[in-house]
Amino acid sequence: MLKILLADDHHLVRDGIKMFLESEADFKVIGEAKNGLEAVELNAELKPHLVLLDISMPEKNGIEAATEILQHKPIPKIIMLSMYLDEKYINTCMETGVHGYIHKGADKKELIEGVRKVMTGQNFYSKEVREVMVSNYINSLKQKKKNLTQQKVTITKREMEIVKLIMKGYSSVQIAEDLFISNRTVDTHRANLMQKLDVKNSIELINKVTELNLV
């Protein structure tokens, strides 16, 4: 029999989750807490196999309660239940060492699946939470790629002068006259810039320079 401690400050929410859990023959809710402090105390008293914690609770929030519970043996598995899909909450829970994070919008099937997977030693994140994690990971990769691109691009002082004039719509002849250099020198700098920034024409050059905040 899987002994479960359920903590949520809303009685109706606890009743609904309890009903879902106890529809499984081998699940038993042995304690209910209406705040984080009660959750810590009941965990020490009842020694459940699994603790389901709401994040937003009075006295102690779910993250604070989880941190305390994980410091005392026997250590139960912990799943956070929350309406929050904010990256900071998800990351903080992962750093705390909890074993799962299930959005309260999840259905009964996903809740039961999460509980069973966590009890076999796996970490579990409900569908909505996984989508946030994947989205954040992709955005992180894009930012890293952008940062690497910015780090690789080095524009000389002369090239910067030429870029600014190109952005003003100057032709190569006008740039040469303005900077007192030859047309050939301007064309050489322009070619070097396009190669550095991996662009094919002046419009792409201007867009890339703007994107990378080089001027």
N, C-alpha and C positions, 0 to 999 in steps of 0.2 A: 504493500500500500504506500503510495506516494503522499507524504504529509506536507501540506502547503500552508504557509502563512500569507494572508492577504492584507495589504495595507492601502487604504484609500480614504480620503476624508469625506467622501460622499457615500452615504448608506445605500442609496439605490444602485450606484455603480458597483459597490461591493456585492450586493445581492445578485446583480446580473452576471458578474464574472464568476461568482461562486456557483451559480446555476450551470453555467457553461462547463466549469471544471468538474463538478460532481456528476455531470452526465456521463463521465468516464468511470467505469466500475472500479478502477484502481487509483482514483484520485480522491483525496479527502482534505477539505479545508479544516484545519485543526485550530485556527485562530484568526481573528480579524482585528486590525488596528485602524484607528481613525486618524492617526498622525504618526510622524516619524519616530518620536520618542517611544510611543507604545510599541511600534514595530521592533525597535531595538530590545526593549524589555521582554516582549513576548518571544522573540527569537531565542533569547538566553534561557527563558523558562521552558518553552515547548520543544526547542531543538528540531525545527522542521527540516525537511530535505530541500525545500524550495521556498523562496520568499519572492512574492510579487509586490513591487513597490511603485506607487504613483510618485512622480517627481515632485509635483506641487502639493505639499502638505504643510500644516502648521506644526509648531514646536520644533521639529527637524524636517527638512525636506528629504525627498527620496535619496538624493545623492549623499547627503550627510549621514542618513541612516545606513545606507549601503556601505559607506566607508567604515563605520563603526562595526557593523555586523561582520564584515570581512576580516576584522582584526581578532575575532574570537572563535575558538574552536568549540564544537565542530562547525566548519564553514559550510553554509548551505549554498546552493546555486541561487543566483539572484537575477530576476528579470525585471526591467523597468517597464512600467506601463505609463504612457503619456500621450497627451494631445499634441505635444510640441514636436515639430519636425525641424527645429532650428539646429543648424550644424554645431553650434557651441554646446548644446545640451547633449547631443549624440556623442560628440568627441569627449566631453567631460565624463560621461558615463563609461565610455570605453576605457579611458585613462584610470577610472576608479577601479576597474577590474570586474565589473558586472558581466554576466554571461549572456545577456540578451536585452533587446530593446524592441518593444512591440507598441505600435501606434494603437491608440484606443479605437480607431476606426476599423481595426482588423476584425474579421469575422471569427466565429467560433472555431472553424476548421484550422485557421492559421494560428490561433491562440494555442490550441491543443498540440498542433505540430511543433510550435515553438517550445512548449514545455517538454515534450518528449525528446526533442533534439538536444536541448540543454541538459537534460538528465542523462544523456548518453555521452556527455563531455564536449559537445559542439557548442559554438556560439550561434545565436540566432537573432536575425533582424527581420522584422516584418517588411512586406513589399514596399510600403511607402518610405520606410526608413532606408532600405537598400537603394531606392531610387535617389534619395537625397545624397547618400554616400557616394554613389557612382557619379552623380552630377558634380559634386564637390571635387572628386578625384580628377575628373576630366578637366574641370576649370583650373585645378592646380597644375595639371600637366601643361595646359595652354599657357598659363602664366610663366611657368618655368621655361618653356620654349621661347616665349617672348623675351624673358630676361636674358636668356643665353644669346639670343639674336642681338639684343641691345649691347651686351658685353662684347660681342665679336666685332661690332661696327665701330671703327675709329675714323673720324673725319678730321682731316688736317685743317688748319686755319684758312689756307687758300681755297680748299674745297668748300668750306663753309661759306666763304665770301661768294663763290660761284653759285652755290645752292640758293642763297638769298636772292641773288639777281635773277636766277631762273624762275624763282617763285614770283618775282615781280613781272615776269613775262619778257625779260631781256633775251635777245638773240645772242648767238655766239659772238657775232661781230660787235654788238653793243657791249657785251661783257668784256671783250678784249680791250675795247676803247676805254671803258670805265676803270679797268684794273691796270691799264698800261702794259698788257701782255699780248702775245701773238694769238691769232685765231687757233693756230695749231696747239698751243699750250692749253687754251680753253677746251678744245676738243679732247685733249688727252685727259684733263681733269674730269671732264664730263663722262668719258668712257670708264675711268677708274671708279667714279661714284656709282655708275650703273652696275658695275661688276660687284662692288662691295655690298650694294643693297639688293642685288639680284632683281633688277628691273630692266625694262626694255625701251622705255621712252621717258620724256620729261614729265608727263602726267603721272606715270607710275612712280617716278622719282619723287615728285612733290608729295604724293600720297604716302609713300613709305617714310619719308623724312618727317612728315606730320605725325604719322602713327607712332614712330619711335621717339617723338619729342626731341629731335636732334637740333632744332632751332627754336 
